């Protein structure tokens, strides 16, 4: 009306014009009002349409998820306003601004989300789900988005270039995914970005030079990737940067000087790279620094005194470098350090007095240096100390007084110093302590019963001190104790029988003391024990047969005591035992034949006793070292591996041993024992007469039933296939069969750990606590019974061989219902799975890989040259090499193995895995050791490359049409997920590569034998190929 009045009264008025103007203005006003209402209704219609589109896009996205994961979005349904859905936030116009489905367990992709339906979206949070596949290019349609939070999923592929068009983006969080490829230079287009988070992906390449344009960046997190090159100079332009996290990459070069000019930095994390040089002194200018981690690089030189200027520093980690000199006194100026880690450097001298003021420490780690003088006395005055690690130095003086009442202590290592004091007075009761190691010092006094009052204690190690008194029985009240080591002290009295209550104990060592009395039978109750060391004491009496109940025992040392009577037969039941030392006692009687059947035994020392009789002849080939010197033994030495390689020193001092060892009389020339020969002849004649009578009876019986036997021969053979046979070494086979069926719930898939063409492998935990691998044989095609040929081949092959690098067979069960073989369980799984898993492959370093190659070579050397007749595996591949927890390789799956007949050609149908099989098997059925050698070469290539070499192998043969592979550098063929091997392991990698190419010769006779390969690894020859960075494949082939 104001507009109407203004227009009306500004026009000159007359009766006629007045009516005309009024009419015109009325029409205009109506038109304006109509247009206004039309716009309102039009906008309302548009808003409704947008809401429908948003809700429909969300429901369509939900429908694409796996069915089970859809349930977590229960509020997403038609008929309910999508702005009221729990995970959705809308603005005042009911347009979606936030989608937050974090932590919902969703399984799907982003490709089914229509991004263009959300023009006003500001935040997309899909973190901690199971989204996979690539990030769609269409994500660029979220033109207003400021936060993309996508961490903890399985997104893969490269960073989409279109994402760099999101001009309003402030947070990009893609941590803990599988994003690969380089960080694109276009990332700098995200000018408003404040946080760029790509931790724990598979990024490669260098830091792009354009990154310096991201002026608003506050946090740059690229840790746990494979980024190489140097820290790019353009980073100096990021003046707002507070957090620079580049650890666990492959960065090289020095720490740039300009880092000291980035004064807003709160966190500098460069650990676990290849950074060299010294720590720049101007780094002390970063006075806002809270956390600095430069650990596990190749830094050298001193710790700069300027670090004392970092008054806000709470965490400093410099471990695993080559830093030298003393800790500068200025470090005592730090006002509030919580974590100080200096381990494994070349630091020396006394710690600065100012460190006595570090009263709020949580972790102080000084191990592996050459520090001297006392430890800081007040380090736990604030009651916060959890970890104190000072082992492997030259510290002297008493234990810090503040430790006695340090109830926060979790782990304490003071071993390998020169500390002194009375342990009963200097230490208190620690409710959180799980590990304490005081070994290798000058501590004295009694062992306090108070250690049993530490409810969390797992390891108590006090060896190599001057402790006296007896072992307190109260230690049996430490319910979680797994390791007790009191060896090399001056302890007296008896071993308390109460120690048998420590049922969690894994290691018990009280050797080299002055303990007396018998070995308590209660020790046999320690069912989890793997190490028992009672040597060098004054123990007497018989060896308790209850020790045979320690089925998990790996090492048993009772040497240098006064033990009497005979060796218990029951000890032969210790099928996990690898080392047995009973030397320097007063044992008598014969060597029990049960010892010879111990499957895992590698070292046996029975020397300096009074043992008599013959040596058992059936020692397993796994036994590598034996000493039976200075006893009363006689007769021939066995023809087993340990005795074939034995020296005279391990046999001397016996009554009458003979055999083919220098220093012994050959058995064929022993003539002085007429009495024994006469007795033997009489026995032979008497037995001969008896056998003759038995033979006549048997012949008559056979004639009578010959026809019956002949007619039933086929039926008997058929029945034999379905008979029940059990052979579980040292166990009741039938009982173990039932235990395995029960443990796997009739071989339920949830226990399945591997599937092959002829068998499936399951994990089973027996009632004894032992975990085993069970290989269940599949039924042969069109048959109800398993493939017995492969089954018995594997049983026979593993019965013939015993070696540390060959999987241990624990037995087999042949039954009409289930037939299976039982093996030791190896935690590491198969080699192919290690190589396929990017995370595990990055921890599978060059030293481990060299160890695996040598382990497989050692096993094949034994099979080909240590067994007679030789055994050919015929299926050497990464899936048939298992890894234990220490990355020791063990060959498995002998279902296709062939025991060679040395007197004939060995013809057989093809067996093995394509891609590993020797090329000659395409046209011949004759197999020999060189087939395994070729497969070994492929395996070595795979271990070094991190993947199967594929078509690269044919291109290396002289007959190949292309020789382009010859020009490749060896370093470019190595697994790119690892940093290049460095000295000295790089020389071993070159040696393995040379051996690999020799093994891959197209002509079998030109391939080396496994004996040659083994010798090359054990006694490597000098080579002109010393620089890994310039060695070509051609040089390796022709060298």
WOLINKA-V424061 format. One record per helix or strand of 2 or more residues. SS is the DSSP state (~ for helix, > for strand). FROM is the first residue (numbers start at 0). LEN is the number of residues. Records with the same first field share a line. If there is no record, write none. Layout:
# WOLINKA-V424061
SS->FROM-LEN, FROM-LEN
This chain:
# WOLINKA-V424061
~->1-8, 14-49, 66-7, 81-3, 114-3, 136-5, 160-5, 184-5, 208-5, 232-5, 256-5, 280-5, 304-5, 328-5, 352-5, 400-3, 422-4, 448-5, 472-5, 496-5, 520-5, 544-5, 568-5, 592-4, 640-4, 647-3, 666-3, 673-38, 712-9, 732-11, 748-3, 787-13, 830-6, 837-6, 845-21, 877-3, 918-4, 928-17, 949-3, 953-3, 963-4, 969-4, 984-15, 1003-3, 1009-9, 1027-3, 1032-6
>->87-3, 95-5, 122-3, 131-3, 146-3, 153-4, 170-3, 177-5, 194-3, 201-3, 218-3, 227-2, 242-3, 249-5, 266-3, 273-4, 290-3, 297-4, 314-3, 321-4, 338-3, 345-5, 362-3, 369-4, 386-3, 393-4, 410-3, 417-5, 434-3, 441-4, 458-3, 465-2, 482-3, 506-3, 515-2, 530-3, 537-5, 554-3, 561-3, 578-3, 587-3, 602-3, 609-4, 624-3, 631-5, 655-3, 724-4, 751-4, 758-7, 770-7, 808-6, 819-5, 870-2, 880-3, 888-3, 897-2
